[in-house]
Amino acid sequence: MKRLAGWMLSSPATLAVSLFLIIPVAATISVTFTAPGGLLAPYAEFFDSAFQRTVLWRTFEVAAITTVVSLVLGLMTAYVVSRCPPWMKSVLIILAVFPLLTGVVVRSFAWLIILGRNGVMNNTLEWLGLIERPIALLYTQTSVVIALIYIFIPLMILVLIGVLENIPDDLLQASASLGASPTRTFVQVVLPLATPGLIVGAVLVFTASFTSYATPHLLGGTRQMMMGTFLHQRAMVTFDWVSASTVAAIMVVVIMTTVLVMTRIAKRLNPMAA
């Protein structure tokens, strides 16, 4: 009876996920297996193209760098915030959440102003005498990475603050009483216990970066095309739905594989993490 009640309670959510997520994704991927030329012809065509392989690798590289940098900066920031007094913690959390109240497009346009040829960065460097003429900062992979880190690091901070706050102070005090340095305590006590939050934050940031469209489109342009912009081009410009579905399917596979790898790493670092 309890099991039946559980199924009844979860059925609305299961139905909604099936209708609005699983079925559309399955329908999109199924198009690639019914295309002329063979079962895996669209995928063979994708990987035969050096340009498309480059787009896939660039997207993975940008997402990976964004995730790693966000992990490091987010962990340090969240650790400091979690150890602050309650009133200061509230203020810092509000400051961390505040950028999320602005749309991604608006924040990306802000980086256009900062990194532009006559933008804040070039003007500052010229004023300091570090450069003689403006340098090209826009439409590079670096500009895309910087903007993605700025956009998604608040997610990482919020996830890690919740995890680090739940680490008992008694464990840290016990580690210090046994002679461990603050660095050793952080590496051997805090880091393993924070593994669940690190994995969740890494999955969120990697997935959002890998599938991002607006930021790569505005700051990378056609020179630094990523999978999101490439998918939009195939679907909305050339109207090649088979190719667009192939790109979408490859993105799903890469994201799912990355999530499984991260989960495996979490289990190795902390068996209780997953």
VOGUDO-40785 format. One record per residue (C-alpha): residue number from 1; residue in one letter; x, y, z. Coordinates in Angstrom, 3 decimals, padded with zeros to 6 digits. Each point is the difference from the previous one (the first is absolute). Example, Ala and Ser with C-alpha at 12.3 -4.5 7.8 and 13.67 -1.06 7.14 Angstrom:
2
<loke><seq>1</seq><type>a</type><px>012.300</px><py>-004.500</py><pz>007.800</pz></loke>
<loke><seq>2</seq><type>s</type><px>001.370</px><py>003.440</py><pz>-000.660</pz></loke>
***
This chain:
274
<loke><seq>1</seq><type>m</type><px>000.000</px><py>000.000</py><pz>000.000</pz></loke>
<loke><seq>2</seq><type>k</type><px>002.830</px><py>002.405</py><pz>000.870</pz></loke>
<loke><seq>3</seq><type>r</type><px>001.712</px><py>-000.780</py><pz>-003.282</pz></loke>
<loke><seq>4</seq><type>l</type><px>-003.229</px><py>000.628</py><pz>-001.906</pz></loke>
<loke><seq>5</seq><type>a</type><px>-000.498</px><py>003.282</py><pz>001.823</pz></loke>
<loke><seq>6</seq><type>g</type><px>003.556</px><py>001.002</py><pz>-000.914</pz></loke>
<loke><seq>7</seq><type>w</type><px>-000.603</px><py>-000.747</py><pz>-003.674</pz></loke>
<loke><seq>8</seq><type>m</type><px>-003.244</px><py>002.014</py><pz>000.071</pz></loke>
<loke><seq>9</seq><type>l</type><px>001.712</px><py>002.986</py><pz>001.591</pz></loke>
<loke><seq>10</seq><type>s</type><px>002.888</px><py>-000.061</py><pz>-002.481</pz></loke>
<loke><seq>11</seq><type>s</type><px>-002.103</px><py>-000.667</py><pz>-003.096</pz></loke>
<loke><seq>12</seq><type>p</type><px>-000.849</px><py>003.689</py><pz>-000.753</pz></loke>
<loke><seq>13</seq><type>a</type><px>003.670</px><py>000.977</py><pz>000.079</pz></loke>
<loke><seq>14</seq><type>t</type><px>000.955</px><py>-003.091</py><pz>-002.014</pz></loke>
<loke><seq>15</seq><type>l</type><px>-002.641</px><py>000.808</py><pz>-002.600</pz></loke>
<loke><seq>16</seq><type>a</type><px>001.141</px><py>003.622</py><pz>-000.258</pz></loke>
<loke><seq>17</seq><type>v</type><px>003.667</px><py>-000.996</py><pz>-000.407</pz></loke>
<loke><seq>18</seq><type>s</type><px>-000.939</px><py>-002.574</py><pz>-002.631</pz></loke>
<loke><seq>19</seq><type>l</type><px>-002.182</px><py>002.406</py><pz>-001.997</pz></loke>
<loke><seq>20</seq><type>f</type><px>002.220</px><py>003.070</py><pz>000.127</pz></loke>
<loke><seq>21</seq><type>l</type><px>003.496</px><py>-001.497</py><pz>000.182</pz></loke>
<loke><seq>22</seq><type>i</type><px>000.430</px><py>-003.662</py><pz>-000.865</pz></loke>
<loke><seq>23</seq><type>i</type><px>-002.374</px><py>-000.204</py><pz>-002.987</pz></loke>
<loke><seq>24</seq><type>p</type><px>001.244</px><py>003.205</py><pz>-001.726</pz></loke>
<loke><seq>25</seq><type>v</type><px>003.652</px><py>-001.004</py><pz>000.457</pz></loke>
<loke><seq>26</seq><type>a</type><px>-000.694</px><py>-003.528</py><pz>-001.227</pz></loke>
<loke><seq>27</seq><type>a</type><px>-001.888</px><py>001.370</py><pz>-003.016</pz></loke>
<loke><seq>28</seq><type>t</type><px>002.901</px><py>002.335</py><pz>-000.813</pz></loke>
<loke><seq>29</seq><type>i</type><px>002.589</px><py>-002.760</py><pz>000.212</pz></loke>
<loke><seq>30</seq><type>s</type><px>-002.154</px><py>-002.474</py><pz>-001.954</pz></loke>
<loke><seq>31</seq><type>v</type><px>000.137</px><py>002.302</py><pz>-003.041</pz></loke>
<loke><seq>32</seq><type>t</type><px>003.725</px><py>-000.667</py><pz>-000.310</pz></loke>
<loke><seq>33</seq><type>f</type><px>-000.535</px><py>-003.775</py><pz>-000.293</pz></loke>
<loke><seq>34</seq><type>t</type><px>-002.548</px><py>000.263</py><pz>-002.815</pz></loke>
<loke><seq>35</seq><type>a</type><px>002.005</px><py>002.330</py><pz>-002.258</pz></loke>
<loke><seq>36</seq><type>p</type><px>001.001</px><py>-001.166</py><pz>-003.499</pz></loke>
<loke><seq>37</seq><type>g</type><px>003.415</px><py>-001.579</py><pz>-000.338</pz></loke>
<loke><seq>38</seq><type>g</type><px>-000.051</px><py>-002.472</py><pz>002.850</pz></loke>
<loke><seq>39</seq><type>l</type><px>-000.642</px><py>-000.347</py><pz>003.698</pz></loke>
<loke><seq>40</seq><type>l</type><px>002.972</px><py>002.057</py><pz>001.207</pz></loke>
<loke><seq>41</seq><type>a</type><px>000.593</px><py>002.054</py><pz>-003.158</pz></loke>
<loke><seq>42</seq><type>p</type><px>-000.685</px><py>003.427</py><pz>001.659</pz></loke>
<loke><seq>43</seq><type>y</type><px>002.512</px><py>-000.746</py><pz>002.760</pz></loke>
<loke><seq>44</seq><type>a</type><px>002.621</px><py>-001.206</py><pz>-002.473</pz></loke>
<loke><seq>45</seq><type>e</type><px>-000.525</px><py>003.179</py><pz>-002.005</pz></loke>
<loke><seq>46</seq><type>f</type><px>000.380</px><py>002.117</py><pz>003.146</pz></loke>
<loke><seq>47</seq><type>f</type><px>003.281</px><py>-001.567</py><pz>001.105</pz></loke>
<loke><seq>48</seq><type>d</type><px>001.396</px><py>-000.080</py><pz>-003.546</pz></loke>
<loke><seq>49</seq><type>s</type><px>-000.033</px><py>003.799</py><pz>000.009</pz></loke>
<loke><seq>50</seq><type>a</type><px>003.085</px><py>001.593</py><pz>001.545</pz></loke>
<loke><seq>51</seq><type>f</type><px>-001.955</px><py>003.212</py><pz>000.618</pz></loke>
<loke><seq>52</seq><type>q</type><px>-002.748</px><py>-001.790</py><pz>001.919</pz></loke>
<loke><seq>53</seq><type>r</type><px>002.517</px><py>-001.980</py><pz>002.044</pz></loke>
<loke><seq>54</seq><type>t</type><px>001.679</px><py>003.285</py><pz>000.865</pz></loke>
<loke><seq>55</seq><type>v</type><px>-003.320</px><py>001.512</py><pz>001.103</pz></loke>
<loke><seq>56</seq><type>l</type><px>-000.678</px><py>-003.016</py><pz>002.235</pz></loke>
<loke><seq>57</seq><type>w</type><px>003.485</px><py>000.056</py><pz>001.521</pz></loke>
<loke><seq>58</seq><type>r</type><px>-000.106</px><py>003.783</py><pz>000.515</pz></loke>
<loke><seq>59</seq><type>t</type><px>-003.343</px><py>-000.295</py><pz>001.783</pz></loke>
<loke><seq>60</seq><type>f</type><px>001.273</px><py>-002.770</py><pz>002.277</pz></loke>
<loke><seq>61</seq><type>e</type><px>003.204</px><py>001.924</py><pz>000.718</pz></loke>
<loke><seq>62</seq><type>v</type><px>-001.829</px><py>003.228</py><pz>000.855</pz></loke>
<loke><seq>63</seq><type>a</type><px>-002.497</px><py>-001.846</py><pz>002.225</pz></loke>
<loke><seq>64</seq><type>a</type><px>002.802</px><py>-001.911</py><pz>001.764</pz></loke>
<loke><seq>65</seq><type>i</type><px>002.091</px><py>003.118</py><pz>000.658</pz></loke>
<loke><seq>66</seq><type>t</type><px>-003.062</px><py>001.886</py><pz>001.216</pz></loke>
<loke><seq>67</seq><type>t</type><px>-000.895</px><py>-002.857</py><pz>002.337</pz></loke>
<loke><seq>68</seq><type>v</type><px>003.502</px><py>-000.384</py><pz>001.474</pz></loke>
<loke><seq>69</seq><type>v</type><px>000.497</px><py>003.728</py><pz>000.595</pz></loke>
<loke><seq>70</seq><type>s</type><px>-003.503</px><py>000.327</py><pz>001.457</pz></loke>
<loke><seq>71</seq><type>l</type><px>000.706</px><py>-002.953</py><pz>002.303</pz></loke>
<loke><seq>72</seq><type>v</type><px>003.187</px><py>001.549</py><pz>001.352</pz></loke>
<loke><seq>73</seq><type>l</type><px>-001.308</px><py>003.542</py><pz>000.396</pz></loke>
<loke><seq>74</seq><type>g</type><px>-003.428</px><py>-001.142</py><pz>001.172</pz></loke>
<loke><seq>75</seq><type>l</type><px>001.440</px><py>-002.345</py><pz>002.629</pz></loke>
<loke><seq>76</seq><type>m</type><px>002.285</px><py>002.657</py><pz>001.453</pz></loke>
<loke><seq>77</seq><type>t</type><px>-002.773</px><py>002.588</py><pz>000.034</pz></loke>
<loke><seq>78</seq><type>a</type><px>-002.592</px><py>-002.361</py><pz>001.469</pz></loke>
<loke><seq>79</seq><type>y</type><px>002.425</px><py>-001.140</py><pz>002.720</pz></loke>
<loke><seq>80</seq><type>v</type><px>000.670</px><py>003.576</py><pz>001.081</pz></loke>
<loke><seq>81</seq><type>v</type><px>-003.721</px><py>000.868</py><pz>-000.062</pz></loke>
<loke><seq>82</seq><type>s</type><px>-000.964</px><py>-003.118</py><pz>001.965</pz></loke>
<loke><seq>83</seq><type>r</type><px>002.410</px><py>000.998</py><pz>002.805</pz></loke>
<loke><seq>84</seq><type>c</type><px>-001.228</px><py>003.603</py><pz>000.273</pz></loke>
<loke><seq>85</seq><type>p</type><px>-002.363</px><py>001.281</py><pz>002.721</pz></loke>
<loke><seq>86</seq><type>p</type><px>-003.693</px><py>-000.430</py><pz>-000.859</pz></loke>
<loke><seq>87</seq><type>w</type><px>-000.639</px><py>003.675</py><pz>-000.847</pz></loke>
<loke><seq>88</seq><type>m</type><px>003.011</px><py>000.202</py><pz>-002.295</pz></loke>
<loke><seq>89</seq><type>k</type><px>-000.860</px><py>-003.371</py><pz>-001.546</pz></loke>
<loke><seq>90</seq><type>s</type><px>-003.434</px><py>001.290</py><pz>-000.981</pz></loke>
<loke><seq>91</seq><type>v</type><px>001.490</px><py>003.073</py><pz>-001.649</pz></loke>
<loke><seq>92</seq><type>l</type><px>002.565</px><py>-002.036</py><pz>-001.932</pz></loke>
<loke><seq>93</seq><type>i</type><px>-002.608</px><py>-002.500</py><pz>-001.184</pz></loke>
<loke><seq>94</seq><type>i</type><px>-002.172</px><py>002.854</py><pz>-001.259</pz></loke>
<loke><seq>95</seq><type>l</type><px>002.993</px><py>001.415</py><pz>-001.880</pz></loke>
<loke><seq>96</seq><type>a</type><px>000.658</px><py>-003.433</py><pz>-001.509</pz></loke>
<loke><seq>97</seq><type>v</type><px>-003.621</px><py>-000.446</py><pz>-001.082</pz></loke>
<loke><seq>98</seq><type>f</type><px>-000.441</px><py>003.556</py><pz>-001.298</pz></loke>
<loke><seq>99</seq><type>p</type><px>001.539</px><py>-000.653</py><pz>-003.488</pz></loke>
<loke><seq>100</seq><type>l</type><px>-002.555</px><py>-002.784</py><pz>-000.529</pz></loke>
<loke><seq>101</seq><type>l</type><px>-002.758</px><py>002.626</py><pz>000.080</pz></loke>
<loke><seq>102</seq><type>t</type><px>001.298</px><py>001.358</py><pz>-003.321</pz></loke>
<loke><seq>103</seq><type>g</type><px>-000.529</px><py>-001.870</py><pz>-003.252</pz></loke>
<loke><seq>104</seq><type>v</type><px>002.833</px><py>-001.870</py><pz>-001.688</pz></loke>
<loke><seq>105</seq><type>v</type><px>-000.267</px><py>002.173</py><pz>-003.113</pz></loke>
<loke><seq>106</seq><type>v</type><px>000.346</px><py>003.195</py><pz>002.038</pz></loke>
<loke><seq>107</seq><type>r</type><px>003.051</px><py>-001.325</py><pz>001.831</pz></loke>
<loke><seq>108</seq><type>s</type><px>001.545</px><py>-001.132</py><pz>-003.281</pz></loke>
<loke><seq>109</seq><type>f</type><px>-000.548</px><py>003.458</py><pz>-001.502</pz></loke>
<loke><seq>110</seq><type>a</type><px>001.764</px><py>001.460</py><pz>003.046</pz></loke>
<loke><seq>111</seq><type>w</type><px>003.092</px><py>-002.010</py><pz>-000.920</pz></loke>
<loke><seq>112</seq><type>l</type><px>-000.215</px><py>001.405</py><pz>-003.526</pz></loke>
<loke><seq>113</seq><type>i</type><px>000.460</px><py>003.437</py><pz>001.552</pz></loke>
<loke><seq>114</seq><type>i</type><px>002.785</px><py>-001.161</py><pz>002.314</pz></loke>
<loke><seq>115</seq><type>l</type><px>002.012</px><py>-001.943</py><pz>-002.585</pz></loke>
<loke><seq>116</seq><type>g</type><px>-000.716</px><py>002.140</py><pz>-003.062</pz></loke>
<loke><seq>117</seq><type>r</type><px>002.732</px><py>001.703</py><pz>-002.002</pz></loke>
<loke><seq>118</seq><type>n</type><px>-000.831</px><py>003.285</py><pz>001.713</pz></loke>
<loke><seq>119</seq><type>g</type><px>-001.339</px><py>-001.701</py><pz>003.102</pz></loke>
<loke><seq>120</seq><type>v</type><px>000.843</px><py>000.252</py><pz>003.671</pz></loke>
<loke><seq>121</seq><type>m</type><px>002.780</px><py>-002.614</py><pz>-000.110</pz></loke>
<loke><seq>122</seq><type>n</type><px>001.910</px><py>001.493</py><pz>-002.933</pz></loke>
<loke><seq>123</seq><type>n</type><px>-000.389</px><py>003.548</py><pz>001.321</pz></loke>
<loke><seq>124</seq><type>t</type><px>001.303</px><py>-001.071</py><pz>003.413</pz></loke>
<loke><seq>125</seq><type>l</type><px>002.994</px><py>-001.828</py><pz>-001.462</pz></loke>
<loke><seq>126</seq><type>e</type><px>000.847</px><py>003.010</py><pz>-002.191</pz></loke>
<loke><seq>127</seq><type>w</type><px>-000.337</px><py>002.339</py><pz>002.984</pz></loke>
<loke><seq>128</seq><type>l</type><px>002.386</px><py>-002.191</py><pz>001.998</pz></loke>
<loke><seq>129</seq><type>g</type><px>002.467</px><py>000.028</py><pz>-002.897</pz></loke>
<loke><seq>130</seq><type>l</type><px>-000.077</px><py>-003.779</py><pz>-000.411</pz></loke>
<loke><seq>131</seq><type>i</type><px>-001.058</px><py>000.162</py><pz>-003.652</pz></loke>
<loke><seq>132</seq><type>e</type><px>000.494</px><py>002.591</py><pz>-002.747</pz></loke>
<loke><seq>133</seq><type>r</type><px>-003.081</px><py>-000.841</py><pz>-002.060</pz></loke>
<loke><seq>134</seq><type>p</type><px>-003.253</px><py>-001.878</py><pz>000.684</pz></loke>
<loke><seq>135</seq><type>i</type><px>000.296</px><py>-003.776</py><pz>-000.161</pz></loke>
<loke><seq>136</seq><type>a</type><px>-002.615</px><py>-002.416</py><pz>-001.310</pz></loke>
<loke><seq>137</seq><type>l</type><px>-001.748</px><py>-001.470</py><pz>003.022</pz></loke>
<loke><seq>138</seq><type>l</type><px>-003.397</px><py>-000.686</py><pz>-001.536</pz></loke>
<loke><seq>139</seq><type>y</type><px>-000.847</px><py>-002.973</py><pz>-002.202</pz></loke>
<loke><seq>140</seq><type>t</type><px>002.604</px><py>-002.183</py><pz>001.672</pz></loke>
<loke><seq>141</seq><type>q</type><px>-000.316</px><py>-003.166</py><pz>002.037</pz></loke>
<loke><seq>142</seq><type>t</type><px>001.350</px><py>001.853</py><pz>003.035</pz></loke>
<loke><seq>143</seq><type>s</type><px>-002.796</px><py>002.575</py><pz>-000.106</pz></loke>
<loke><seq>144</seq><type>v</type><px>-002.609</px><py>-002.762</py><pz>-000.158</pz></loke>
<loke><seq>145</seq><type>v</type><px>001.567</px><py>-001.832</py><pz>002.956</pz></loke>
<loke><seq>146</seq><type>i</type><px>000.208</px><py>003.160</py><pz>002.121</pz></loke>
<loke><seq>147</seq><type>a</type><px>-003.642</px><py>000.863</py><pz>-000.630</pz></loke>
<loke><seq>148</seq><type>l</type><px>-001.206</px><py>-003.556</py><pz>000.679</pz></loke>
<loke><seq>149</seq><type>i</type><px>001.920</px><py>-000.122</py><pz>003.281</pz></loke>
<loke><seq>150</seq><type>y</type><px>-001.560</px><py>003.290</py><pz>001.068</pz></loke>
<loke><seq>151</seq><type>i</type><px>-003.485</px><py>-001.186</py><pz>-000.986</pz></loke>
<loke><seq>152</seq><type>f</type><px>000.054</px><py>-003.462</py><pz>001.597</pz></loke>
<loke><seq>153</seq><type>i</type><px>002.263</px><py>000.335</py><pz>003.042</pz></loke>
<loke><seq>154</seq><type>p</type><px>-002.911</px><py>001.222</py><pz>002.208</pz></loke>
<loke><seq>155</seq><type>l</type><px>-001.615</px><py>-003.432</py><pz>-000.506</pz></loke>
<loke><seq>156</seq><type>m</type><px>003.170</px><py>-001.673</py><pz>001.227</pz></loke>
<loke><seq>157</seq><type>i</type><px>000.256</px><py>002.281</py><pz>003.027</pz></loke>
<loke><seq>158</seq><type>l</type><px>-003.613</px><py>-000.556</py><pz>001.048</pz></loke>
<loke><seq>159</seq><type>v</type><px>000.299</px><py>-003.784</py><pz>-000.265</pz></loke>
<loke><seq>160</seq><type>l</type><px>003.261</px><py>-000.132</py><pz>001.955</pz></loke>
<loke><seq>161</seq><type>i</type><px>-001.129</px><py>002.358</py><pz>002.767</pz></loke>
<loke><seq>162</seq><type>g</type><px>-002.843</px><py>-002.373</py><pz>000.871</pz></loke>
<loke><seq>163</seq><type>v</type><px>002.394</px><py>-002.963</py><pz>000.139</pz></loke>
<loke><seq>164</seq><type>l</type><px>002.764</px><py>001.723</py><pz>001.958</pz></loke>
<loke><seq>165</seq><type>e</type><px>-002.432</px><py>001.386</py><pz>002.582</pz></loke>
<loke><seq>166</seq><type>n</type><px>-000.985</px><py>-003.558</py><pz>000.902</pz></loke>
<loke><seq>167</seq><type>i</type><px>003.559</px><py>-001.026</py><pz>000.878</pz></loke>
<loke><seq>168</seq><type>p</type><px>000.124</px><py>-000.067</py><pz>003.819</pz></loke>
<loke><seq>169</seq><type>d</type><px>002.494</px><py>002.356</py><pz>001.610</pz></loke>
<loke><seq>170</seq><type>d</type><px>000.896</px><py>-002.824</py><pz>002.387</pz></loke>
<loke><seq>171</seq><type>l</type><px>001.738</px><py>-001.846</py><pz>-002.842</pz></loke>
<loke><seq>172</seq><type>l</type><px>002.140</px><py>003.013</py><pz>-000.824</pz></loke>
<loke><seq>173</seq><type>q</type><px>000.854</px><py>000.544</py><pz>003.654</pz></loke>
<loke><seq>174</seq><type>a</type><px>000.850</px><py>-003.688</py><pz>000.445</pz></loke>
<loke><seq>175</seq><type>s</type><px>002.282</px><py>000.132</py><pz>-003.022</pz></loke>
<loke><seq>176</seq><type>a</type><px>001.764</px><py>003.077</py><pz>001.365</pz></loke>
<loke><seq>177</seq><type>s</type><px>000.343</px><py>-001.560</py><pz>003.469</pz></loke>
<loke><seq>178</seq><type>l</type><px>001.730</px><py>-003.004</py><pz>-001.567</pz></loke>
<loke><seq>179</seq><type>g</type><px>002.636</px><py>002.273</py><pz>-001.482</pz></loke>
<loke><seq>180</seq><type>a</type><px>-001.291</px><py>000.406</py><pz>-003.547</pz></loke>
<loke><seq>181</seq><type>s</type><px>000.733</px><py>003.305</py><pz>-001.696</pz></loke>
<loke><seq>182</seq><type>p</type><px>-002.871</px><py>002.030</py><pz>-001.490</pz></loke>
<loke><seq>183</seq><type>t</type><px>001.084</px><py>-001.082</py><pz>-003.478</pz></loke>
<loke><seq>184</seq><type>r</type><px>000.075</px><py>-003.674</py><pz>000.968</pz></loke>
<loke><seq>185</seq><type>t</type><px>-003.364</px><py>000.320</py><pz>001.720</pz></loke>
<loke><seq>186</seq><type>f</type><px>-001.472</px><py>001.532</py><pz>-003.120</pz></loke>
<loke><seq>187</seq><type>v</type><px>001.422</px><py>-002.684</py><pz>-002.311</pz></loke>
<loke><seq>188</seq><type>q</type><px>-000.676</px><py>-003.064</py><pz>002.170</pz></loke>
<loke><seq>189</seq><type>v</type><px>-003.199</px><py>001.017</py><pz>001.824</pz></loke>
<loke><seq>190</seq><type>v</type><px>-001.854</px><py>002.784</py><pz>-001.803</pz></loke>
<loke><seq>191</seq><type>l</type><px>000.687</px><py>-001.051</py><pz>-003.585</pz></loke>
<loke><seq>192</seq><type>p</type><px>-001.251</px><py>-003.618</py><pz>000.295</pz></loke>
<loke><seq>193</seq><type>l</type><px>-003.132</px><py>001.113</py><pz>001.847</pz></loke>
<loke><seq>194</seq><type>a</type><px>-000.636</px><py>002.680</py><pz>-002.631</pz></loke>
<loke><seq>195</seq><type>t</type><px>000.260</px><py>-002.510</py><pz>-002.858</pz></loke>
<loke><seq>196</seq><type>p</type><px>-003.800</px><py>-000.310</py><pz>-000.529</pz></loke>
<loke><seq>197</seq><type>g</type><px>-000.298</px><py>003.766</py><pz>-000.404</pz></loke>
<loke><seq>198</seq><type>l</type><px>003.033</px><py>000.119</py><pz>-002.275</pz></loke>
<loke><seq>199</seq><type>i</type><px>-001.486</px><py>-002.630</py><pz>-002.283</pz></loke>
<loke><seq>200</seq><type>v</type><px>-003.432</px><py>001.652</py><pz>-000.107</pz></loke>
<loke><seq>201</seq><type>g</type><px>001.538</px><py>003.402</py><pz>-000.659</pz></loke>
<loke><seq>202</seq><type>a</type><px>002.331</px><py>-001.395</py><pz>-002.657</pz></loke>
<loke><seq>203</seq><type>v</type><px>-002.884</px><py>-001.729</py><pz>-001.795</pz></loke>
<loke><seq>204</seq><type>l</type><px>-002.103</px><py>003.189</py><pz>000.056</pz></loke>
<loke><seq>205</seq><type>v</type><px>002.801</px><py>002.227</py><pz>-001.279</pz></loke>
<loke><seq>206</seq><type>f</type><px>001.265</px><py>-002.466</py><pz>-002.616</pz></loke>
<loke><seq>207</seq><type>t</type><px>-003.484</px><py>-000.671</py><pz>-001.365</pz></loke>
<loke><seq>208</seq><type>a</type><px>-000.907</px><py>003.691</py><pz>-000.115</pz></loke>
<loke><seq>209</seq><type>s</type><px>003.328</px><py>000.932</py><pz>-001.633</pz></loke>
<loke><seq>210</seq><type>f</type><px>-000.098</px><py>-002.839</py><pz>-002.525</pz></loke>
<loke><seq>211</seq><type>t</type><px>-003.528</px><py>000.872</py><pz>-001.131</pz></loke>
<loke><seq>212</seq><type>s</type><px>000.369</px><py>003.782</py><pz>000.228</pz></loke>
<loke><seq>213</seq><type>y</type><px>-001.101</px><py>002.000</py><pz>-003.043</pz></loke>
<loke><seq>214</seq><type>a</type><px>-000.324</px><py>003.724</py><pz>000.729</pz></loke>
<loke><seq>215</seq><type>t</type><px>003.443</px><py>000.581</py><pz>001.509</pz></loke>
<loke><seq>216</seq><type>p</type><px>002.030</px><py>-001.888</py><pz>-002.659</pz></loke>
<loke><seq>217</seq><type>h</type><px>-002.089</px><py>001.643</py><pz>-002.704</pz></loke>
<loke><seq>218</seq><type>l</type><px>000.605</px><py>003.535</py><pz>001.286</pz></loke>
<loke><seq>219</seq><type>l</type><px>003.616</px><py>-000.319</py><pz>001.169</pz></loke>
<loke><seq>220</seq><type>g</type><px>001.290</px><py>-002.743</py><pz>-002.278</pz></loke>
<loke><seq>221</seq><type>g</type><px>-001.886</px><py>000.608</py><pz>-003.215</pz></loke>
<loke><seq>222</seq><type>t</type><px>000.703</px><py>-002.214</py><pz>-002.986</pz></loke>
<loke><seq>223</seq><type>r</type><px>003.716</px><py>-000.072</py><pz>000.803</pz></loke>
<loke><seq>224</seq><type>q</type><px>-000.536</px><py>-001.891</py><pz>003.242</pz></loke>
<loke><seq>225</seq><type>m</type><px>-003.134</px><py>-001.963</py><pz>-000.886</pz></loke>
<loke><seq>226</seq><type>m</type><px>-001.182</px><py>-002.482</py><pz>002.613</pz></loke>
<loke><seq>227</seq><type>m</type><px>-002.538</px><py>-002.801</py><pz>-000.097</pz></loke>
<loke><seq>228</seq><type>g</type><px>-002.892</px><py>002.202</py><pz>001.133</pz></loke>
<loke><seq>229</seq><type>t</type><px>000.572</px><py>002.573</py><pz>-002.735</pz></loke>
<loke><seq>230</seq><type>f</type><px>000.721</px><py>-002.758</py><pz>-002.525</pz></loke>
<loke><seq>231</seq><type>l</type><px>-003.290</px><py>-001.707</py><pz>000.889</pz></loke>
<loke><seq>232</seq><type>h</type><px>-001.878</px><py>003.275</py><pz>-000.457</pz></loke>
<loke><seq>233</seq><type>q</type><px>001.667</px><py>000.566</py><pz>-003.360</pz></loke>
<loke><seq>234</seq><type>r</type><px>-000.928</px><py>-003.465</py><pz>-001.261</pz></loke>
<loke><seq>235</seq><type>a</type><px>-003.586</px><py>000.201</py><pz>001.228</pz></loke>
<loke><seq>236</seq><type>m</type><px>-000.958</px><py>003.634</py><pz>-000.593</pz></loke>
<loke><seq>237</seq><type>v</type><px>002.293</px><py>001.177</py><pz>-002.809</pz></loke>
<loke><seq>238</seq><type>t</type><px>000.557</px><py>-002.973</py><pz>-002.298</pz></loke>
<loke><seq>239</seq><type>f</type><px>-003.112</px><py>-001.900</py><pz>001.206</pz></loke>
<loke><seq>240</seq><type>d</type><px>001.989</px><py>-003.245</py><pz>-000.030</pz></loke>
<loke><seq>241</seq><type>w</type><px>-002.024</px><py>-001.788</py><pz>002.672</pz></loke>
<loke><seq>242</seq><type>v</type><px>001.863</px><py>-003.297</py><pz>-000.310</pz></loke>
<loke><seq>243</seq><type>s</type><px>003.333</px><py>001.694</py><pz>000.594</pz></loke>
<loke><seq>244</seq><type>a</type><px>-001.492</px><py>002.050</py><pz>002.844</pz></loke>
<loke><seq>245</seq><type>s</type><px>-001.402</px><py>-003.158</py><pz>001.606</pz></loke>
<loke><seq>246</seq><type>t</type><px>003.408</px><py>-001.653</py><pz>-000.343</pz></loke>
<loke><seq>247</seq><type>v</type><px>001.661</px><py>002.911</py><pz>001.787</pz></loke>
<loke><seq>248</seq><type>a</type><px>-002.638</px><py>-000.165</py><pz>002.747</pz></loke>
<loke><seq>249</seq><type>a</type><px>000.483</px><py>-003.758</py><pz>000.407</pz></loke>
<loke><seq>250</seq><type>i</type><px>003.788</px><py>000.371</py><pz>000.264</pz></loke>
<loke><seq>251</seq><type>m</type><px>-000.444</px><py>002.718</py><pz>002.629</pz></loke>
<loke><seq>252</seq><type>v</type><px>-002.287</px><py>-002.280</py><pz>002.035</pz></loke>
<loke><seq>253</seq><type>v</type><px>002.505</px><py>-002.867</py><pz>-000.186</pz></loke>
<loke><seq>254</seq><type>v</type><px>002.936</px><py>002.211</py><pz>001.031</pz></loke>
<loke><seq>255</seq><type>i</type><px>-001.909</px><py>001.462</py><pz>002.955</pz></loke>
<loke><seq>256</seq><type>m</type><px>-001.254</px><py>-003.390</py><pz>001.216</pz></loke>
<loke><seq>257</seq><type>t</type><px>003.490</px><py>-001.499</py><pz>-000.305</pz></loke>
<loke><seq>258</seq><type>t</type><px>001.494</px><py>002.899</py><pz>001.934</pz></loke>
<loke><seq>259</seq><type>v</type><px>-002.597</px><py>-000.367</py><pz>002.765</pz></loke>
<loke><seq>260</seq><type>l</type><px>000.750</px><py>-003.732</py><pz>000.307</pz></loke>
<loke><seq>261</seq><type>v</type><px>003.750</px><py>000.669</py><pz>000.159</pz></loke>
<loke><seq>262</seq><type>m</type><px>-000.465</px><py>002.666</py><pz>002.679</pz></loke>
<loke><seq>263</seq><type>t</type><px>-002.218</px><py>-002.345</py><pz>002.010</pz></loke>
<loke><seq>264</seq><type>r</type><px>002.675</px><py>-002.685</py><pz>-000.234</pz></loke>
<loke><seq>265</seq><type>i</type><px>002.632</px><py>002.441</py><pz>001.225</pz></loke>
<loke><seq>266</seq><type>a</type><px>-002.264</px><py>001.017</py><pz>002.878</pz></loke>
<loke><seq>267</seq><type>k</type><px>-000.390</px><py>-003.613</py><pz>001.102</pz></loke>
<loke><seq>268</seq><type>r</type><px>003.767</px><py>-000.440</py><pz>-000.013</pz></loke>
<loke><seq>269</seq><type>l</type><px>000.651</px><py>003.144</py><pz>002.021</pz></loke>
<loke><seq>270</seq><type>n</type><px>-002.872</px><py>-000.550</py><pz>002.391</pz></loke>
<loke><seq>271</seq><type>p</type><px>-002.093</px><py>-003.216</py><pz>-000.074</pz></loke>
<loke><seq>272</seq><type>m</type><px>-002.840</px><py>001.876</py><pz>001.738</pz></loke>
<loke><seq>273</seq><type>a</type><px>-000.078</px><py>002.722</py><pz>-002.681</pz></loke>
<loke><seq>274</seq><type>a</type><px>-002.149</px><py>-001.869</py><pz>-002.497</pz></loke>
***
